[in-house]
């Protein structure tokens, strides 16, 4: 029986959240299914791009948070 793998299965595979049995099934399917292989490559590229994105908030975001925090503190009940 041929198992159909979803995008979620491939994402779990990329993040190493699949079992060894699932890994074997996915890897076998990748050998014979070019569309699945292409999708895996595309997802791997996307994951790679996400990991290089800046992970710090902008100065504007920080300023807004600090401003809100100061405003909230002025209205706090003691």
DAKA-V70282 format. One record per residue. PHI is phi in degrees with one decimal (* if undefined). PSI is psi in degrees with one decimal (* if undefined). BURIAL is # if it has 24 or more other ideal C-beta (glycine too) atoms within 12 Angstrom, else .. Layout:
# DAKA-V70282
phi=[PHI PHI]
psi=[PSI PSI]
burial=[BURIAL BURIAL]
This chain:
# DAKA-V70282
phi=[* -90.9 -91.2 -95.3 -103.8 -95.9 -61.0 -62.1 -61.1 -67.2 -64.9 -61.2 -63.6 -60.1 -86.7 56.1 -107.2 -100.1 -76.2 -61.7 -63.1 -63.5 -56.8 -62.3 -63.2 -65.2 -63.3 -66.2 -65.1 -63.0 -64.9 -103.1 -118.6 -65.5 -64.6 -64.8 -62.3 -62.7 -65.3 -61.8 -61.0 -62.6 -65.9 -62.6 -64.6 -64.7 -61.5 -62.5 -67.1 -63.6 -70.6 -97.8 -67.2 -57.9 -111.1 -111.7 -70.2 -72.0 -60.5 -59.7 -62.2 -62.6 -61.1 -65.3 -64.5 -64.8 -62.9 -62.0 -61.8 -64.6 -64.1 -64.6 -62.6 -68.9 -98.3 -70.0 -93.5 -91.0]
psi=[133.4 126.8 137.8 129.8 140.2 172.1 -37.0 -39.2 -43.3 -38.3 -42.9 -38.2 -45.4 -42.5 11.2 44.2 11.0 157.6 167.9 -38.2 -44.0 -40.8 -46.2 -44.6 -44.3 -45.3 -37.8 -41.2 -36.5 -31.3 -38.2 -12.1 100.2 -36.3 -40.7 -42.1 -43.1 -40.5 -40.2 -44.3 -43.5 -43.1 -39.6 -40.3 -40.0 -45.1 -41.0 -40.5 -38.3 -38.6 -19.0 -2.3 143.7 136.0 18.3 143.9 155.3 161.9 -39.2 -43.9 -44.1 -45.1 -40.8 -40.7 -44.9 -40.3 -45.6 -42.6 -44.2 -40.6 -43.0 -40.9 -33.6 -26.5 2.5 146.1 131.8 *]
burial=[. . . . # . . . # # . . # # . . . . . . . . . . # # . . # . . . . . . # . . # # . . # . . . . . . . . . . . . . . . . . . . . . . . . . . . . . . . . . . .]
